[in-house]
Amino acid sequence: MEAHLLQVTTDDGERRFWLAAGTEEEAVQLVLDAIPEGWTAKLIDGGLAAREQAAALGLTIGLAPGEAREVSRGIGPS
């Protein structure tokens, strides 16, 4: 299963992070379908390194093909 890390920007400029399972195109669409209209989503250009980091943090556990979830709390400074 492919898992992709995406950056979501809210309409007020806040940045959040999402993980989605599928091809790159599917991942973007899954997240766009899950977030409010007016927000944007883009793949984080980290390739394997970003996926490895997400997996190391346990963020891909239980992620099924076609699923997207917000993972902002598991990434970045706390």
C-alpha positions as CSV (number, residue, x, y, z in Angstrom):
1,M,0.0,0.0,0.0
2,E,1.2,3.5,-0.8
3,A,0.8,6.1,1.9
4,H,1.3,9.8,1.1
5,L,1.9,12.7,3.4
6,L,0.0,15.9,2.5
7,Q,0.1,19.5,3.7
8,V,-3.4,21.0,4.1
9,T,-3.7,24.8,4.3
10,T,-7.0,26.1,5.9
11,D,-8.7,29.2,4.6
12,D,-7.1,31.2,7.4
13,G,-3.6,30.0,6.6
14,E,-3.2,27.3,9.3
15,R,-1.1,24.3,8.1
16,R,-2.2,20.8,9.0
17,F,-0.9,17.4,7.9
18,W,-2.8,14.4,6.5
19,L,-1.9,10.9,5.5
20,A,-3.7,9.1,2.7
21,A,-3.5,5.6,1.3
22,G,-3.6,5.3,-2.5
23,T,-1.8,6.6,-5.6
24,E,-0.5,10.2,-5.4
25,E,-3.6,11.4,-7.4
26,E,-6.0,9.4,-5.2
27,A,-4.3,10.7,-2.0
28,V,-4.9,14.3,-3.0
29,Q,-8.5,13.6,-3.9
30,L,-9.2,11.7,-0.7
31,V,-8.0,14.6,1.4
32,L,-9.8,17.2,-0.7
33,D,-13.0,15.2,-0.3
34,A,-12.5,15.2,3.5
35,I,-11.6,18.8,4.1
36,P,-13.9,21.9,3.9
37,E,-14.3,23.8,0.6
38,G,-11.7,26.5,0.3
39,W,-8.9,24.6,2.0
40,T,-6.0,23.3,-0.2
41,A,-4.0,20.0,-0.1
42,K,-0.7,19.2,-1.7
43,L,1.7,16.3,-1.5
44,I,4.8,16.9,0.6
45,D,7.7,16.4,-1.6
46,G,9.6,14.0,0.7
47,G,9.0,10.8,-1.2
48,L,10.1,7.7,0.7
49,A,11.7,9.7,3.6
50,A,8.3,11.3,4.5
51,R,6.6,7.9,4.3
52,E,9.3,6.3,6.4
53,Q,8.9,9.1,9.0
54,A,5.2,8.6,9.1
55,A,5.5,4.9,9.4
56,A,8.1,5.3,12.2
57,L,5.7,7.5,14.1
58,G,3.1,4.7,13.8
59,L,0.8,7.0,11.7
60,T,0.2,4.4,9.0
61,I,-1.0,1.7,11.5
62,G,-4.6,0.8,10.5
63,L,-4.6,3.0,7.4
64,A,-6.7,1.2,4.8
65,P,-6.5,1.7,1.1
66,G,-8.7,4.7,0.2
67,E,-8.5,6.2,3.7
68,A,-7.3,9.6,4.7
69,R,-6.7,10.9,8.2
70,E,-5.3,14.0,9.8
71,V,-2.0,13.4,11.6
72,S,-1.0,16.9,12.6
73,R,-0.6,16.0,16.2
74,G,2.0,13.3,15.3
75,I,4.2,15.5,13.2
76,G,6.3,18.5,13.9
77,P,7.2,20.3,17.2
78,S,4.9,19.8,20.1
